[in-house]
Amino acid sequence: MFEQIASASKGKQVVMFLDYDGTLSPIVQDPDQAFMSDEMREAVKETARHFPTAIVSGRCRDKVYGFVRLGGLIYAGSHGMDIRGPSRSRKEQKGGKSVLFQPASEFLPMIDEVYKILLERTKSIPGAKVETNKFCLSVHFRCVDEKKWVDLAEQVRIVLKEYPKLKLTHGRKVLEIRPAIKWDKGKALEFLLNSLGYANSDDVLPVYIGDDRTDEDAFKLLKDRGQGLGIVVSKVPKETRASYSLQEPSEVMDFLRRLVEWKRNSIRASI
Ligand SMILES: O=P(O)(O)OC[C@H]1O[C@H](O[C@H]2O[C@H](CO)[C@@H](O)[C@H](O)[C@H]2O)[C@H](O)[C@@H](O)[C@@H]1O
């Protein structure tokens, strides 16, 4: 797989897009403890030194930055609804100037309201956890007894009936609530490519690595563009629009290291 990707990227600018949970950090029971290893941080840091790199997460931007703790990267939180991205002007980009893009900002009061209601509604279900990700909410059931999953989903459904402008999606043992706007990780990827100046460029190779259903929107975008590569992180074969797969975050780390090494060698060879 690596050789195929390296050969596809010859003469092209690789732009790296990385999901966080399950891709850079292993899945753990407590979402607040999903730390990334120092080795992975180093691999991401080196990746960002060699290629434009963005973290695209369901978490809110501040939270995912709190886990990654690296400058020089683009951060897109809340499934791409909270982007601190590069300025469109090359001059400003060089000066490190960034711009905020938040297409769902009008939903903030509604999301806050629903967060409070869900906290109240789910507090009697042991193990249930409601997490706010600024423009989105996550209702976790990883630590809920399987017999109670239906009850929890029903509580969420009842609440959302009153909020038709919000929609429900599913992730890894999590129900995700977000504004029903046409915006997802795929749109965020496209937005970032445009912001980086690669809107209609043939000599760019976006690479997106992710493990969850919301990452499929980004894999689809790449397929539809006929440009770039999706890499799904999964231990088991699953239906996906990604072209390649890695089994777990440690393999993602090895892949990033190899890519950096390959880039260094190609720079050396060209001198
Ligand atoms: O887009 P991502 O960066 O992958 O974020 C998706 C969700 O990830 C987190 O939940 C998942 O990881 C947790 C920690 O390993 C795990 O406990 C949980 O079961 C997983 O669903 C995060 O907590 C969510 O808010 C994100 O939406």
The ligand as a Gaussian input file, in Angstrom:
#p B3LYP/6-31G(d) Opt

LIG

0 1
 O      -14.087000      12.662000      14.657000
 P      -13.381000      12.065000      15.836000
 O      -12.168000      12.840000      16.240000
 O      -13.079000      10.615000      15.632000
 O      -14.434000      12.186000      17.035000
 C      -15.592000      11.323000      17.067000
 C      -16.034000      11.160000      18.503000
 O      -14.862000      10.737000      19.218000
 C      -14.955000      10.630000      20.626000
 O      -15.704000       9.472000      20.956000
 C      -15.072000       8.260000      20.572000
 O      -13.831000       8.118000      21.281000
 C      -13.954000       8.005000      22.712000
 C      -12.561000       7.978000      23.308000
 O      -11.801000       6.931000      22.789000
 C      -14.784000       6.763000      23.059000
 O      -14.953000       6.649000      24.475000
 C      -16.157000       6.866000      22.366000
 O      -16.893000       5.666000      22.588000
 C      -15.984000       7.079000      20.858000
 O      -17.241000       7.298000      20.225000
 C      -15.520000      11.890000      21.234000
 O      -15.675000      11.714000      22.620000
 C      -16.816000      12.289000      20.563000
 O      -17.272000      13.510000      21.099000
 C      -16.540000      12.478000      19.076000
 O      -17.737000      12.862000      18.420000

